[in-house]
Amino acid sequence: MIKEKLQVGTMELDGRIVMPPLGTYKCTEDGKVTDEILAHYAARAQNPHVSMIITEHSYIALQGKAKARQLSVSSDDDLEGLQKLVTVIHDSGAKAMCQLNHAGSAALSEVSGQQAVAPSPVILPTKPAMGDDTEPAELSQPQIRQIVRWFAEAAVRAVQAGYDAVEIHSAHAYLLNQFYSPLTNKRTDVYGGSLDNRLRIHREVIAAVREAVGTAYPVAIRLGGCDYTEGGSTIEDAVYAAKVFEEAGVDLIDVSGGMCRYTVPGRTEPGYFRDLSEAVKRAVALPVLLTGGVKTRDDAEKLLQEGAADLIGVGRALFKDAAWETAGGAQTQ
Ligand SMILES: Cc1cc2nc3c(=O)[nH]c(=O)nc-3n(C[C@H](O)[C@H](O)[C@H](O)COP(=O)(O)O)c2cc1C
């Protein structure tokens, strides 16, 4: 099945293996594309198994910049570099999807030059280890509206740069995931409390992006569906969220972890988020992308055959070895 075509909205993929977003942090200090990053993506796009590359999370505004040398989609000045990035991916026939992100409370003040913002003033457990233990500021409703606009403006830049699709990042403890998870969203206004309220910003972002890019342009969302921890988001929440996103007009649901980020403690088997992808797949008619722990083509084939997902992401294996599972590739067991 890995060679079978798949329709994602108006976009046709010519295989089922996708390179998910993996931050290289090889940009300039202000987020511009470098020759180093072009070479990285060109090599991976040449892998014949890869039908689409989702480029690493790019910040939609300085306020949401997670790390030094992160890719930017926050300014029209980024367009020239982004066009080159898309071109090196297209040169090998692969599709390119742009992941749009606001890091929220995960943004490091020393990188963004400003206080981090979040749904609620909750310090992420991972943050002090990164040398920043400052409390994020709670977002006001006008600030939330500004962030929604930034997502839409960034999506337009992705279109202008020639990307085939965009992905809204709502996983791995970044801003939209912070709204979704009850561990980080303690708001008492319309953006907090019930799950439906915690998904309000997602509906607004999807609507704004849709309006900006038009009905025909493929839009995905990466859902950090479950926190796998006491008091956190659950698989049932993810099923509800996926239905909300389908209704709101996305074309693809890309599942991953929430506050646990992209791994689950104690689980390393291929497709370790399949409990999530299977539950979501049963609930929506949209294609579902599953990533995590896939090391070989056989792993991917088995997950597809078993109906765990429609697309399989191969992250670290391709990151380490651009020639993964080809005659020239190293053994990536
Ligand atoms: C170094 C590194 C950087 C990553 N950067 C991103 C990112 O920018 N956006 C994102 O959604 N996930 C990111 N991830 C998560 C991957 O997309 C993927 O979900 C994860 O590596 C698990 O898949 P794998 O077992 O195939 O590697 C990153 C993971 C790693 C190891």
PDBQT file of the ligand as one rigid body, heavy atoms in Angstrom, charges set to zero:
ROOT
HETATM    1  C1  LIG A 401      14.749  16.829  16.341  1.00  0.00    +0.000 C 
HETATM    2  C2  LIG A 401      13.265  16.793  16.207  1.00  0.00    +0.000 A 
HETATM    3  C3  LIG A 401      12.591  17.930  15.776  1.00  0.00    +0.000 A 
HETATM    4  C4  LIG A 401      11.180  17.915  15.649  1.00  0.00    +0.000 A 
HETATM    5  N1  LIG A 401      10.555  19.029  15.184  1.00  0.00    +0.000 NA
HETATM    6  C5  LIG A 401       9.196  19.021  15.014  1.00  0.00    +0.000 A 
HETATM    7  C6  LIG A 401       8.523  20.138  14.443  1.00  0.00    +0.000 A 
HETATM    8  O1  LIG A 401       9.125  21.127  14.030  1.00  0.00    +0.000 OA
HETATM    9  N2  LIG A 401       7.170  20.065  14.348  1.00  0.00    +0.000 N 
HETATM   10  C7  LIG A 401       6.465  18.956  14.736  1.00  0.00    +0.000 A 
HETATM   11  O2  LIG A 401       5.230  18.938  14.643  1.00  0.00    +0.000 OA
HETATM   12  N3  LIG A 401       7.097  17.864  15.224  1.00  0.00    +0.000 NA
HETATM   13  C8  LIG A 401       8.436  17.863  15.345  1.00  0.00    +0.000 A 
HETATM   14  N4  LIG A 401       9.073  16.731  15.794  1.00  0.00    +0.000 N 
HETATM   15  C9  LIG A 401       8.306  15.469  15.942  1.00  0.00    +0.000 C 
HETATM   16  C10 LIG A 401       8.360  14.633  14.633  1.00  0.00    +0.000 C 
HETATM   17  O3  LIG A 401       7.594  15.237  13.608  1.00  0.00    +0.000 OA
HETATM   18  C11 LIG A 401       7.822  13.203  14.862  1.00  0.00    +0.000 C 
HETATM   19  O4  LIG A 401       6.488  13.285  15.270  1.00  0.00    +0.000 OA
HETATM   20  C12 LIG A 401       8.636  12.430  15.897  1.00  0.00    +0.000 C 
HETATM   21  O5  LIG A 401      10.021  12.482  15.583  1.00  0.00    +0.000 OA
HETATM   22  C13 LIG A 401       8.186  10.976  16.023  1.00  0.00    +0.000 C 
HETATM   23  O6  LIG A 401       8.322  10.298  14.787  1.00  0.00    +0.000 OA
HETATM   24  P1  LIG A 401       9.570   9.309  14.492  1.00  0.00    +0.000 P 
HETATM   25  O7  LIG A 401       9.556   8.224  15.537  1.00  0.00    +0.000 OA
HETATM   26  O8  LIG A 401       9.335   8.801  13.100  1.00  0.00    +0.000 OA
HETATM   27  O9  LIG A 401      10.814  10.131  14.595  1.00  0.00    +0.000 OA
HETATM   28  C14 LIG A 401      10.462  16.732  15.959  1.00  0.00    +0.000 A 
HETATM   29  C15 LIG A 401      11.151  15.603  16.408  1.00  0.00    +0.000 A 
HETATM   30  C16 LIG A 401      12.523  15.612  16.523  1.00  0.00    +0.000 A 
HETATM   31  C17 LIG A 401      13.245  14.350  16.968  1.00  0.00    +0.000 C 
ENDROOT
TORSDOF 0
